């Protein structure tokens, strides 16, 4: 059974823009956020973050703890 919903052109245009923005954000996260790091060494990663001078010690310690708990990164580094 087909149902029809009628919306104004303005509403349709807004819904279409929202859909396009959603798809853009989704595509960005699928491509950029889930790439594997170039190294499995957590020490190398922490060192690279530290060298940028953009992150405080609290963040770096939290990152280090997270990497240590991750099954992806090698334990012998």
N, C-alpha and C positions, 0 to 999 in steps of 0.2 A: 504494500500500500504506500503510495507516494504522497508525501505531505509537502505543502508549499508554505513558505514563510515569506512575507513581504516586508521589506525594510526600505527606508528612504535611501536615496543615492548617497547622501552624506554619511549615513550609518554604514552603508556598504563600503564606501571608500575608506572609512576609518578602520573597519574590520580587515580590509585587505592590507592596509598599511601595518596593522598589528601583526598579521600573519607573516608578512615579509620581514619585519624586524625580528620576530621570533625565529624564523628560519635562518636569518643571518647570524644571530647569536648562537643558535644551535650548531650551525656549520663551523663557526669559529672555534667553539669548544671541542668539537669532534676532531678538528684538524690540529689545533694548537696545544690543547691542555693534556692530551693523553699520549704524548710522544714519550718514548723511553729516553732517559738520560743517556748521554754518550759514554758514561762510565758507571761502573757498579761500585766504585770506591766512595764511601760516604765521607772519608777524610778529604778527598779531592774536591768534592762538592762543597763541603763546609769551608775549606780554604778559599775556594773561588768566591763564595758569598762574602767571606770576611775581607778579602782584598778590595771589594767594591766600596767599602766604608759606608754602605747604605743601610746596614742592618745593625741593630743594637745587640748586646750580648744576650739579653733575655730571648730574643728571637732566634739567635744562632744556637743557643743551648736547646731550645725547643725543637728546632729543625734537626739538630744532631740526635736528640732522643728519638724523634720520629723515624729518622733514617735507620737507627740502630734496631728499632722494633720492626722495621719493614723486612719482609721475606725476600724482596727483590734484590737488596744490596748484600754484597758478600760480607761475611762476618770477619774474614781475615784481612782487614785493611788498616 
